[in-house]
Amino acid sequence: MKTINMCSAGISGINRVHKCQGGSCITRTCRIDSKTKLYEKDCQFFPDKVQTEKASIMFTQSIDSVVEFCKEKTHNQEAPSLQNKKCNFRSTWEVISSSEDFNNTIPMVTPPPPPVFSLLKISQRIVCLVLDKSGSMASYDRLNQMNQAAKYFLLQIVENGSWVGMVHFDSTATIINKPIQIISSDERNTLLAWLPTYAGGGTSICSGIKSAFQVIGELCPHLDGSEIVLLTDGEDHTASSCIDEVKQSGAIVHFIAFGTAAEEAVIEMSKITGGRHFYASGKAQNNGLIDAFGALTSGNTELSQKSLQLESKGLTLNSNPWMNDTVIIDSTVGKDTFFLITWNSLPPSISLWDPNGTIMENFTVDATSKMAYLSIPGTAKVGTWAYSLQAKANPETLTITVTSRAANSSVPPITLNAKMNKDINSFPSPMIVYAEILQGFVPVLGANVTAVIESQSGHTEVLELLDNGAGADSFKNDGVYSRYFTAYTENGSYSLKVWAHGGANTARLSLQPPLNRAAYIPGWVVNGEIEANPPRPEIDEDTQTTLEDFSRTASGGAFVVSQVPKYFPDDLHPPSQITDLDATLQEDEIILTWTAPGDNFDVGKAQHYIIKISGSLLDLRDSFDDALQVNTTDLSPKEANSKEIFAFKPGNISEENATHIFIAIKSIDKSNLTSKVSNIAQVALFTPQANPDDTYPTPTPTPTPTPTPTTDKGHNSGVNISTLVLSVIGSIVIVNIILSTTI
């Protein structure tokens, strides 16, 4: 009997080759290649149908005897599993029992109450705009900026069939209109006329929210699932008085904080109701307010009905009055395409050309709100649209926003979604930016993705997001682009905005089906015979197709940072953990490859590497400093996210009973800050024992020259022979990967 290289190792079964074709099947013992001493490629593990092993539910739920999670004593720490990779070789039960939720929960002493089921049905969208017109909104052109963004929402973002009401508030609240259903442009224009035209008075947020409850109640007695979009630029220390009422209402509160004063109680309201929180600094060139309203599409409508933002850009113009650029409209969008231009002083000269060079005219100019807009009838032409805006004032701030909807309801459009890993953070803890690009459920690879993070005072930090499986990015080529963010400049709110661009020669669509992480069982051993399961579908991991040019922008909402001191050291963060250490054998050298970390997580360049070797995985993980060290004198770290290559020649090792050699890396920065131990690469000394009739000669193929690694700054050879002695007599060196934590 053989055991499986998973958790737990106590599951029994046999290794066999089992092939079926044309209704007939052949089963035979696994043979061992006489050259590699490994089982042949088609060898599979078939577990016994009747087992006594009780673990692990996370691996083989289909085995009747399995009723427990793996625990410390039964966990297979050497299995190349995601559990070991993500949880630092800990068993599932160790992870569960150490969690905050588990330790803060009192076990039930009585049977649980009977379940209660509720049948929910998606209803029409009901939205109430709750807009601040207090005295502070009269400053810094805030009232006009709010009206520009609200008009954009009413003209283009809110979907047909939705019901929209409106409340204005200062020290008291006024119901402007009961909900009206948007059927055509007539209803949209009616709502535009009801936006506030003057500002004055104090700020009473709870008055506005309670009035919104009344507005929505006129249409539906139950508020569950209805939405309140609250915009305010001021603090209101009485806002906490209605948190409980908001929580019990069932309504969803979206909060847009305009300016530096964001009321914490309203942030809490958006969090507990499942709403979104946005922050706009008031700097018009950052287009934050328009981006926030643009992100408020319905969560229940069909994707083909949602407005997608293709471009969002602003500039403050001084000596050069021109703002010229292009916008890409790809074939997945084009319906209901909308161009919006805003300015601060005077209407600019606007020129827009379609991909054929035809100039687009008939912009609607709203001089009062300092905006102009154009809807392209039908489906906009696919290709590159060019625009040219000439300012008529000096200085002048111009912005352009372009949105569109899916061209065809049967073809999912390319979408971009962005978020931070946390809504609230304390200095100096790092945060992670995430951006996901999909077409339907299929990831888009190879895009150029840029994040812009704006602080409360308007300072911006630009980050390139990567899908390389290193640093902050958990998995390579899954369509999720990531990066660490540590450049905190002040306390308060920060906003996230992401651009994604795909060129015809770079962006690719992964056609590989979503990875099913359930364990595949090829069959069962019953009374000594194999009862096979249906074969696993064959997947070509490299199946991709090239995408056309596209562009998207998205708001990732707001987050709040606290405890940022006025002065702090330049270097607070170590290099990020290496998570993709790989090892291969080329002739008599072991070749290591990994992605370079930075000086501060994944930014900059580390100072040097420490590579250690041990015969024990856990000793290397837990006592890295005591392990044997490889000579890396000539290894100079490259810039973050570059590919590193390093080679060394193994000698003889004196450790008795060593069956594996484990390799790991730490990175050190210029301030002597040290990274976490990398994932662990394994070099196995492996000679399988086999029966004579299981061994067969392998045909000798035409030799293929093995390239000798080039020695350069990123590829160096050397090992400290005085501390490492490795004997491989009568064995073959086989290189595997044992994955460690990435969190």
Secondary structure, DSSP 8 states (H G I E B T S, - for coil): -EE-SSS-TT-EEEEEEEEEETTEEEEEE--EETTT-SB-TT-EEEEBSS----B-TTT-TTSTT--B---TTT--TTS--HHHHHTTT--HHHHHHTSHHHHT----SS---------------EEEEEEE-SGGGGSTTHHHHHHHHHHHIIIIIS-TT-EEEEEEESSSEEEEEEEEE--SHHHHHHHHTTS-----S---HHHHHHHHHHHHHHH-S--TT-EEEEEESS--TTGGGGHHHHHHH--EEEEEEESS---HHHHHHHHHTT--EEEE-S-GGGTHHHHHHHT---SSS-GGGS-EEEEEEEEEESS--EEEEEEEE-TTEEEEEEEEEEESSS--EEEEE-TTS-EE---EEETTTTEEEEEEEEE--SEEEEEEEE-SSSSEEEEEEEEEEES-TTS--EEEEEEES-SEEETT--EEEEEEEEETTEEEES-EEEEEEE-TTS-EEEEEEB-SSSTT--STTSSEEEEEE----SSEEEEEEEEEEE-TTT-EEE-S-----S----EEEETTEEEE--------TT-EEE---EEEEEEEEEEEEE---SS--S----B------EEEEETTEEEEEEE---SBBTBSB-SEEEEEEES-HHHHHH-GGGSEE---TT----BTT-EEEEEE-------TT--EEEEEEEEE-TT--B-----EEEEEEE-----GGGEE---------------BTTB-----TTT-----TTSEEEEEEE-----
